[in-house]
Amino acid sequence: MSMFNLLGPMPPAAELLGRRYLRTEDDPKRIVIAFTGRETFRNLAGHIHGGLLSAMLDEVMTCTITAATGGTSLGTTISMTVDILHPVAPGPVIGEGAIKLMGQNIGFAEGRLLVDGNLVARSTGWCRLIPVEPEWIAAPASGD
């Protein structure tokens, strides 16, 4: 069971993206998350819409903040930069996150999306650390 299971129900946006926590790397400031690139995410060209790839990257970075704080804080995005390097077809997408700088109230994170081991998108962003409130942990989480 991951710390994400202990933080209550999965947020609807994470559920929409098919987020599944896979593991924390040897470094506690690095995580790996899986997403499901659904058929309904397609744009007119048939690829996953860039806004949904950005949402996956945002989820990677903010979950990395949560993992790095041992589940005591959530990351809320202040700003982020996204580079979409290749079109992405619907299917499995792997997200990797890393903390580059962490203060008491703000963190700087990187996110990467990979398909079949190939880098397809990347991001960097500043996140505000928000302490987890006990009322948020009301019921067991699903899907992590």
C-alpha positions in Angstrom: 0.0 0.0 0.0 1.4 3.4 -0.9 1.1 6.7 1.0 -1.4 7.8 -1.7 -3.8 5.1 -0.5 -3.6 6.6 3.0 -4.4 10.1 1.8 -8.1 9.4 1.2 -10.1 9.0 -2.0 -8.3 9.6 -5.3 -9.1 13.0 -6.7 -11.5 13.0 -9.7 -8.8 14.5 -12.0 -6.3 11.8 -11.1 -9.0 9.2 -11.6 -9.9 10.6 -15.0 -6.2 10.3 -16.0 -6.1 6.7 -14.8 -3.3 7.5 -12.3 -1.6 4.5 -10.7 1.3 5.0 -8.3 4.0 2.5 -9.3 7.0 3.2 -7.0 9.3 5.6 -5.3 12.8 5.3 -6.6 15.8 4.8 -4.3 15.8 8.6 -3.9 12.7 9.6 -1.8 12.5 12.7 -4.1 11.8 10.6 -7.2 8.6 8.7 -8.2 7.1 6.7 -11.0 3.4 6.9 -11.9 1.4 5.2 -14.7 -1.5 6.9 -16.6 -4.0 5.6 -19.0 -4.2 7.6 -22.2 -7.8 7.0 -23.1 -9.4 7.0 -26.6 -11.6 9.9 -25.4 -8.4 12.0 -24.9 -7.8 12.2 -28.7 -7.5 15.5 -30.6 -8.5 15.8 -34.3 -5.2 14.3 -35.3 -5.8 11.2 -33.2 -3.2 12.0 -30.6 -3.7 12.6 -26.9 -4.6 16.3 -26.5 -1.7 18.4 -25.2 -3.8 19.8 -22.3 -4.3 16.2 -21.0 -0.5 15.5 -21.3 0.0 18.7 -19.3 -2.4 17.5 -16.7 -0.5 14.2 -16.4 2.8 16.2 -16.0 1.2 18.4 -13.4 0.0 15.2 -11.5 3.6 13.8 -11.7 5.1 16.9 -10.2 2.6 17.4 -7.4 2.6 13.7 -6.5 6.4 13.9 -6.3 6.1 16.7 -3.7 3.7 14.6 -1.7 6.1 11.6 -1.8 9.1 13.8 -0.9 7.3 15.1 2.2 6.2 11.6 3.3 2.6 12.4 2.6 2.5 15.4 5.0 2.1 18.0 2.3 0.4 18.3 -1.1 1.9 20.3 -3.9 -0.3 22.8 -5.7 1.0 24.2 -8.9 2.1 27.8 -9.0 3.6 27.7 -12.5 4.8 25.1 -14.9 6.4 24.9 -18.3 5.6 22.0 -20.7 7.4 20.7 -23.7 5.6 18.2 -25.8 8.3 16.5 -27.9 6.3 13.8 -29.8 2.6 13.1 -30.5 1.2 10.5 -28.1 -1.2 7.8 -29.1 -3.8 6.5 -26.6 -2.4 3.8 -24.4 -0.2 3.5 -21.4 1.9 6.5 -20.4 4.6 6.4 -17.7 5.3 9.5 -15.6 8.6 10.1 -13.7 8.9 12.9 -11.2 11.9 14.4 -9.4 12.3 17.2 -6.9 15.1 19.6 -7.8 14.7 22.1 -5.0 12.6 22.0 -1.8 12.0 24.6 0.8 9.5 24.8 3.7 6.7 26.3 1.5 7.8 25.9 -2.1 9.3 23.2 -4.2 10.6 23.0 -7.8 9.9 19.7 -9.6 10.5 18.1 -13.0 8.1 15.7 -14.7 8.7 13.4 -17.7 6.3 11.3 -19.7 7.5 8.2 -21.5 5.8 5.8 -23.9 7.6 2.5 -24.5 10.6 4.0 -22.8 10.8 7.0 -25.1 10.6 10.6 -23.7 7.5 12.2 -25.2 6.9 15.3 -22.9 8.6 17.0 -20.1 7.9 19.8 -17.6 9.3 21.9 -14.8 7.2 23.7 -12.2 7.0 25.5 -8.9 4.6 24.1 -6.4 3.3 25.5 -3.1 3.4 23.0 -0.2 0.0 22.7 1.5 -0.1 20.6 4.7 -2.5 17.7 4.5 -5.6 18.3 6.6 -7.1 15.4 8.6 -10.6 15.9 7.1 -9.2 15.1 3.6 -8.4 11.6 4.8 -12.0 10.5 5.2 -12.2 7.2 3.4 -9.8 4.6 1.9 -8.5 5.6 -1.5 -9.1 3.5 -4.6 -6.9 2.8 -7.6 -3.4 3.5 -6.2 
